[in-house]
């Protein structure tokens, strides 16, 4: 099959969750013998230099980008309050991208155009006008649900009012998009069930994030035990929200119990408030060169998420690398785990403290959780099997 991926950010380099998930689809489709073309939005938030992308990858994917500035413009954000349009989505509308998409569709015939996230759905009309390809929405999240949860957790009444406007307009656009595509490939079975429950007539399938176990080989890295870490892009609001909660509500008690225990924060776009916070024994590492090496050098992964949907790519990767993960229920959504066997679930301050204490006091228990996690990911998130299900879905709707 000939497939065009229209992406809200570049799949390469796969440095954070979204690009990692998109790149898994790209490499999986190519590995299965399909043709793939990538047209991606290049943004100020995730800027990619073409000359740093491997030539082989560029050639195989016929890689193209169009630049869009996603900076929040206060006046536009304010005026959006008086419309029914989603400000989240409006920021991704770009004339250069539309022109490039038109040219590509006129030059080449595709079987499927896959929208990598809701934020490129504004280009559906262009695709319909210039192509007979089936359009599939790759839903990385239930986007409006993230913002509904953020609004629900917000204490500031003025900010809460604005956040409600954001999620309501985003929900309207998301529900309309379901009816304007030919298929929805949700990143979790839970999200697929959610979309199906809206009574949409559009076919929906759960296509989780997949890995190739051989690409997650265990490295000869010395593990600092005990130690805790978090790895994730810190320009994503749910990550900031969760880490702020953990540092304020959980870490002081853990530090009191284990004054020598260290907590490492790694990932892109660390905010100033976090860098300057000065929490005892908390080391802000920032972006790391090798996520795999960093994760294997630490004992347990902390994922305190209270908003968001979809699947946490870094959790899958951490589990594939035999790390023990301590996550909230929301953070672990989309993973077919058994609580206490493959992953530790903690939704309150007391549960988080208890889970950390268990790992620190019983290293063999922590090691067993990690081994079970690796086995689960190898069995349930194998990318070859997932791509086979995805292409079977393509065939069903074409």
N, C-alpha and C positions, 0 to 999 in steps of 0.2 A: 504494500500500500504506500501511497505518497501522502505524507502528513506535514502540514504546516503548523508549527507551534507559535502562537502569538503570546508573548510573555510580558508580564508587567515589570520584570527586571531580568537581567541576563542570567541564564542558567550556569554560565561559566565566568569567573571561577566559582565553584560551589563552596562559598565561605559561610553561608548562613542557611537557616531552614528552608526558605522558599527556593533559592537556587539549587540547593542540594536535592530537593524533591523533584524539581524540574529536570535537573541533569540526570537523575535516575531514570526518568521517562525517556529522555533523549538517548542515553547510552543503551538502555534496554531495547528500544525500538530498533536502533541500528544493529545491535547484537542479534536481534531476531530477523534481520534481513530487510527491514523496511527503509524507505527513503524519508529523510527528515530535513525540513527547512526551518530555520529559526529566524524570527523577526522579533526583536526585543526592544523594550523601552530602556534607554540608558539614562539614569537619573543622577542628580546631585547626591542622593542618599546612598546609591549603590552604583558608583561610576566604574565603568570597565574600559580599560585601554585595549584596543583591538590588537596592537602589536605584542601584547603580553598573553594572548590566547594562542595555544598551540596551533600550528599551521594545519595539522591533520584534522583537528576539531573544526577549524574554519572551513576546510574543504568539504568535509563530510556533511556539515550542516548548512552550508551556503549562508553562513552567519551574517546577519545585518542588524543594525540598531538605528534608533532615532532618539535624539536627546530630548528630555523633558525636565523642566525644573519643578520639583515637587515641594518647594518651599511654601510654607503657609503664608498667604498674603492676608494680613488682618482685615483690610477693607473688603476683599472678596469673601472672606469667612463671615464677616458681619452681614453683608448684603445677602448672603445665602440663607440667612434666617428668615427672609421674606419670600423664599421660594420653596417649591416642593422637590427640588433637585438635590441629589446627594453631593455634598462638597467633597467627600472622599473620592468619588468617582470623577467629578468634573475636573479635578487636577490632572487626571491622566489623559485627557483629550488633547490631541496634538496633531496639527495639520501635516507636519512632515511625516509622521507615522502613517497617517491616512493615505498620503500620496504614495509612499513606499509600498504600503499594503495593496493599493490599487494596481500599481505596476506589477507586483509579484503575481497577483491573481490573474492578471491579463496575460502574463508571459507563461504561466505554468498551470497545469490542471492538477488539482488535489482531490483526494478521496475524502479527507477529513481536515478540518481546521480546528485545532484544539486551543481554546482560550485558557491560558494559564492564569487563573484567578478571575474573579468578578470584575476587576478594575480595567480589563481590556474589552469588556462587553459592549461599551459604546461603539465599537467597530463592527458590530453584527450587521448593521445595514449596509456597510461597505462590502462585507463578505457576500451577503445575499445578492447584491447588485452585480458583482463581478465574478461570482463562482457558484457552481452547483454542488459544492462540497457540503457534506454533513458538518454541522457545527457542534462540538462537544465542549461543555464547560467543565474544566478540571477545577473542582471546588476545593481549594486548600483549607478553607474554613467555612463555617456559616458566618459570614462577615458581620452581619448586623448584630449577631448574638454576642460577639466580642464587645461591641460598644454598648450594648444593652447591659451587660454585666459590669462594665466599667462605670457606666452611669449609676447603676444600682449601688456600687461601692463608694461613690463620690459623696463627700460630706459637705462640700461647698455648694449652697443652694443655687447660686448664679451659674456656676460651672455645670452643675447637675442639669439645669434647664437646657443649656446649650448641648450637652452630651445627649440628652433625650431627643433633641431635634436631629442630631447627627444620626443616631441609630434608627429613628423612625423613617427618615428619608432614605437611608441605606437599605432598610428592610423593604421599603416600597420598590426600590430599584432591583433588589435581589429577587424578590418574588416575581416581578415582571420578566426578569431575565430567564427564569426557569421556563417560561412559556415561549421564549423566543429562540431557544436552542433545540437541537435535535436529540441531545442526550446529556446527562450529567454524570460525571465520574467523580464522586465524592471521595475524599482522602481517608475516610473511615466508614465502616458499616453503620455506625451510629448516626453520622451525618447523612448518609444515604437514606436511612429510615426516617430521619427528620424531614428531608426534602420530599420523600414519597408521601409522608403524612399530610402534606399541604394539599393533597388531591391533584397535584399536577398530572397532566397527561403525558408529560415528557418522561421517557425511560430514564431510570436512575440506577446506578450501580455503585457499590463500594469498591474502590481500588486503593488500598493502603500504600504507604511508602514502602519501598522494598530496597534491600541491599543484596549484594553478592557476598556471601560469607568469606570467600577467599580474599576479598578486598579489605577485610577487617581482621587481618591476621594479628595475633598478639605479639607485641614488640618486646624486645629485651630491654625493658625500662624499669628502673628501680622505683617501686611505689612507696611514697611517703605514707606510712601507716602509723597512727591514724591521721587522716586529713579529710577535709571537705572541700568541694568545689562547685561552682556554678559556671556554665558555659552557654552564652547566648547573646544575641545582639541586644544591646541596651537602648537602642532607639525605638524598641517595640514597647508600647505602654504596659501591656500585661507583665513583661519581665521586670520593668522598673517597679511596678506596683508590688509584685511578689517579693522581690529582693528587699524593698523598703520595709515591708511587713516582717520579713525574716530577721533583718538586722535590728529592728526596733523591739519586736515582741519575743523572739526566740533566742537570738544569739547571746544577749546578756546572761541568761541563765546557763546556757551551754558553756560560755566562757568561765562563769563562776565555778562550774563543776570540773571543767577541763581547761585550766589556765594555759596549758601548753599547746592546745589544739588550734590549728590554723584553718582558716576559711579563705579559699582563693576565688576571686571573681575574674573570669576571662570572657572576652568577646569584644565585638566592635562597638564603637560609638558610646564609650563610657561617659555618662553625664558628669558635669563638674561637681554636683552635690554629692555624688558617690565617691569621686576621687578625693574630695576634701573632707569627707565625713570623719575619718580618723577613728573608726571602730577598732578596738584592741584585737590584735591577731587576725585582722582581715586585710588581705593583700590584694589590691586591685592590679591585676596583671595586664588587662586590656587584650587586644587582639593577639592571638598566638599563631606561630608559623605552622604548627602541626597540631590540629585538634586531637588526633588519635594519640599522639605522644603525650600531650598534656593530660588527657583524660586518664591514660594508663599510669601516669605518675602520681595520681591521687587516689584516695580510697573510695569515697562515696560522693555521689552526685546529688545536689540539692536542687529541686525544681518546685518552688512554692508558687504555683499559678492559681489565681482565683478568678480570672477571666480568660477568654479565649475559647476557641473551638478547634476542630481539626485534630491533627496529630503533632506531637512535638518531635521533630526530626532528631534533635540532639539526644532525646531520651532513647530513641531507637538505636542511634549510633553508640551511645554509652552502654546500653545493654549488649549490643553486638560485640563490644570490646570488654565484656565481662565486668563492667562496673556495677556496683550496687547503687540503685537509684531510690531516693526518698522523694516522693512526689505527692502533691495533692491529687484528689480524685479527678479534678478538672484537668490537671496537667497530664495525667495518664490516660485520658480519653482516647479511644481508638486502638488501644493495645489489648490483646486478648490475654491478659495476665491473670494469675491467681495470687491474690493478695497474701503477702508474707512468704511466698515461694519464689516468685520471679522479680518482685518489686516490693518496696515498702510504701504504704499509703499513709499519709498524715495530713489531716485537714484542720487541726487546731494546734495552738501553741504547745499544749501538753503532749499531744501525739507526736509532734515533731521532736520535742526534747527526748521523749521515750525512745523513738526510732534511732536518733543519733547516739544516745547512750548505749543502746543494744549493739550497734555496730562498733562503737569504740571499745566497749567492754568485752565483746566476743568476736574477734577478728575472723575466726573460722566460720561463724554464722554469716558474717558479711561476705566472705569468700564464696560460700555456698549459694547465696542469693545471686551473686554475679555470674557464677557458672550456669545456674538455672536460666538466668536472663539471656545469656548468649545462645543457649540451646533453643529457647522460645523464639528468638528472632530468626535463627537459621531455619526453623520449621515454618513459621507463620508469616515471615516477611521476606521471602526469597524473591528477588526481583524478576527472575526468569518466569516464574509462575504467575506473578502479578501482571507482567506485560502480556502474557498469553491470555489472561482474562480480559485485559483492556482491548486487545485487538479482536478478541471474540465479540466484545461489545460493539466495536466499530462495525464489524461485519453484520451484526444484527440490525443496526440502524441504517445501513447504507443500502 
